[in-house]
């Protein structure tokens, strides 16, 4: 599973990234969940994300302009497993 945080490095983007890392860690190191930041604005627009931060799981835009909690992200991961 691939989790992407879309953002240009703002405080809210960094917080969402930290929350996503925390959520992924709850599944353990062998769960196969990768978390990465993506700051490519052209990529954002291809996905239809025009407000950051954005949360993308396996290519699907999950949230835009919101800082989801680690618990919220964990639930989104469970829904997609």
N, C-alpha and C positions, 0 to 999 in steps of 0.2 A: 504494500500500500504506500502510495506517495502523497504526502501532504505538502502543499506549497503555501507560503505566506507571501502575498503580493503586497509590495510596499517599497517606498524609497528610503526607508531608514528612519522614519519618524518614531516618536515615543510609543504611539499606539501600535505601530507595526511591530516594534520590538517586543511589546508586551504580548501581542498575539502569538508571536514566534515562541516566546518563553512559555506561554500557556500550552501551545501545541507540543513543544518538547516534553513538558510535564505530562500531558495526556498520553503521549506515545510511550513514555517511560513506564507508565502504569501497566502496560501490556507486557513488559519485560523485553530484554535485549534480543530475544529470538522471535519476536512477533512479526518481523519483516516490515516495520513501519518506519519510513524515512521522512524526515522533516527538513525542508530547505526554504531559504528565502529567495525571492525572485524580484529584482528591481527593474526589470525591462518593461518600460511603459508601453511599448508596442505590443508586447505579449499581453499585458493587461487589457488593452483595447480589443485584441482579437478574441479574448474571452468575454468581452462586454463588461469589464470591471472599470468603472470610471471614478470610483471613490475608494480610497484605501483606508484601512487595510482590507485585503481580500483573503479569504480562506478557500483553498481548492483541494479537494480530495479526489485522487485518481482522475483528474481532468474535469471534474464537476465543480462548478462554483457553488459553495455552500453558504458563504456569508460575505457581504460587502459593506464596508464602512462601520463594522462592529468589531469590538474586542470581546470575542467569546471567552468564557472561562475555561479552564482545563477540564472541568466536569462536562461542560457543554460539548467541547470537542471530543471528549471520550465517548459521549453518547452518539455523536455523529459517526465516529469510527465504528462503534458497535452496530449501528444501523446498516453499515456497508459491508460487514463481514459475512 
